[in-house]
Amino acid sequence: MSIFITEKNVSNKNDRTHSERANVNMKRKVTILMALVLIISIFTPSFDVKGEGMDVTAPSAVLMEYSSGQILFEKNSHEQRSCASITKVMTLILTFEAIEEGKLTLDEQLTASAHAESMGGSDIWLKEGEVMSVDDLLKATVIMSANDAAVVLAEKVSGSEDAFVQKMNEKAAQLGMLDTVFKNCNGLDEEGHVTSAHDVALMSRELMKYPKVFEYTGTWIDSLRNGETQLVNTNKLIRSYKGITGLKTGTTGQAKSCISATAERDNMSLIAVVLGAENTNDRFKDAAALLDYGFANWSITIPELPFIDAVEITRGMADEISVEIADSAPPLLMQGVSEENIETEIVLLPELTAPIEIGQIVGKIEYSVNGEKIAEIDVKSTEKVEGITFSSSFFYLLRSFISI
């Protein structure tokens, strides 16, 4: 019996030893696991994400509404990255500026230089001395993303690619593109040639001011050299996404797959930027997801302008003045709000007294939702009214007496 008890006591002691060892091992495992979690949390990059439930796989992305410039979604939006041929968005901006200023015409014939011929990557195989119209060069730059065509345009606008790149950086600064440094006009990989998803959205918005560009970005297939050179749009969303209007794709080994996709539905235009996607399918999928998110959650409303017949004034040679609303009603970007929820109020300046000048602001039209002002427009005088003086009163009475 005693032996049994002893064996039992020994067994209990062994059980306690195993239990203690198990507890120690468990504590060690928990400690190691907590350390791993801490390390992962430190070294995992943080995302500046706006928009719940979005599934964007690319490391950097932005969704912007065109009319207001408001950011609807962002993920690492200011991270500096290569953007490949999306660089050509700025090249197109400067080219269209030159056309608008009369420095360049679409039918003007340009001659390819040796430098343009030397471009690699995507091109239309221009030869030194070959002549091509600005219109065809724009087609090639936009539709085929031709690096050589972009250089020909750049050299024409500024004399050389280097001078043009300087102009690109100056324009970027004007647009507030603080994350951007351009080193070439076509987006070929080059050390220090960087931008961000946010900045791409800014310059895409600027390019959209030129409606002509959409004739190129919306074209699926075209040709050059009397049909000898086929152009197929690198933006596959042209054929698959409802409302797509453009804008530019880009792919290099350093930048990976990028896109600035623009689309319009129900008076609302969106800009979806995706940088650094692993492949072309992912960039199109991410761009479509961003656009879907924007169209599903926001809408553009253009409110009616109220009618204002006249505005009363005091101490003037007239009792009232005619007025006009300075601008057309602004497009209002709404999220989950119907047009019926928009309140319109005419707010006139208190105690309007003469003299009143033509164009003088005498009030505002204010738009609000749930008591929060979302937009306003100036109300201006359309006539000049002098203040009452002794001499003006005398001549006023004299004219009145004569007219009786």
Sequence and secondary structure as in RCSB ss.txt:
>XXXX:A:sequence
MSIFITEKNVSNKNDRTHSERANVNMKRKVTILMALVLIISIFTPSFDVKGEGMDVTAPSAVLMEYSSGQILFEK
NSHEQRSCASITKVMTLILTFEAIEEGKLTLDEQLTASAHAESMGGSDIWLKEGEVMSVDDLLKATVIMSANDAA
VVLAEKVSGSEDAFVQKMNEKAAQLGMLDTVFKNCNGLDEEGHVTSAHDVALMSRELMKYPKVFEYTGTWIDSLR
NGETQLVNTNKLIRSYKGITGLKTGTTGQAKSCISATAERDNMSLIAVVLGAENTNDRFKDAAALLDYGFANWSI
TIPELPFIDAVEITRGMADEISVEIADSAPPLLMQGVSEENIETEIVLLPELTAPIEIGQIVGKIEYSVNGEKIA
EIDVKSTEKVEGITFSSSFFYLLRSFISI
>XXXX:A:secstr
 HHHHHHHHHHHHHHHHHHHHHHHHHHHHHHHHHHHHHHHHHHS      STT    SSEEEEEETTT  EEEEE
STT  B  GGGGHHHHHHHHHHHHHTTS  TT EEE  HHHHT  SS     TT EEEHHHHHHHHHHS  HHHH
HHHHHHHHSSHHHHHHHHHHHHHHTT TT B SSSS    TT BB HHHHHHHHHHHTT TTHHHHHT SEEEET
TTTEEEE S GGGGTSTTEEEEEEEEETTTEEEEEEEEEETTEEEEEEEEEESSHHHHHHHHHHHHHHHHHH EE
E         EE BSBSSSEE EEESS    EEESS  GGGEEEEEEE SS BS B TT EEEEEEEEETTEEEE
EEEEEESS B B  HHHHHHHHHHHHHT 
